[in-house]
Amino acid sequence: MPLKKVCCFIDGFNLYHSIVDIINSDPNFRNAGYLKWINLRSLASAFVKRREEELKDVLYFSALAYWLPESEKRHKVLIEANKENGVIPILGNFKKKIKTCPKCKAQYITHEEKQSDVNIAAYLTHYAHHNDFDTAFVMSADSDLCQAISLIRMRFPEKKITVLIPPGRGGITRELKNCASNHYTIKPKHLKNSLLPLKIITQAGEEINCPIEYKQFKGNGTG
């Protein structure tokens, strides 16, 4: 009997910020920047039923923080490293947004990520219509995905959509849990067991090295 097809759709910043929160708040992982050097295919594989399922495509949805060149550089390295494992990056973008301080009324520029949730919904729907999965993993805590998940399950009742909840995000995903077929929580141990090698030799013979900031890291930000 053929194995059931599994595809994974990863909300990059949702996962990233949960990792940053672990590094900042959990004494057991203080300075544990290595958690950010994550092997996305390996992480998704941790939830595959070995004798019943086969992991096919892993899609990574994110955006590059162009106004933070060092962060952008590290992010690109992480993406390239994961591409060597067959991960497919789908990049949105950031847009400038002017906000006003409620106290002093001063205006300032911030950046807001666009397109990732829309892209996830679009690709999830596309894959379902082309019968490219039997089970879809959605690695996110974003309730904006509920409508797409609900519609796909209604149109394709034979397909399962499993939500993989990033660490520390379980309390904000009630809607997502309710609309999915089932759900699992990603734990720090899953991250620790799903790391990329510190040095990767690409198929083209080039070398990809883990950024030093991903080995030791304090604070927060985008990368």
Secondary structure as UniProt FT lines:
FT   STRAND          4..11
FT   HELIX           12..25
FT   HELIX           27..29
FT   TURN            30..31
FT   HELIX           33..36
FT   HELIX           40..45
FT   TURN            46..47
FT   TURN            50..52
FT   STRAND          53..62
FT   TURN            66..67
FT   HELIX           69..83
FT   TURN            84..86
FT   STRAND          88..91
FT   STRAND          93..100
FT   TURN            102..104
FT   STRAND          107..114
FT   HELIX           116..129
FT   TURN            130..131
FT   STRAND          135..139
FT   HELIX           143..145
FT   HELIX           146..155
FT   TURN            157..158
FT   STRAND          160..165
FT   TURN            167..168
FT   HELIX           170..172
FT   HELIX           174..179
FT   STRAND          182..185
FT   HELIX           188..192
FT   STRAND          199..201
FT   TURN            203..204
FT   STRAND          207..209
FT   HELIX           212..214
//
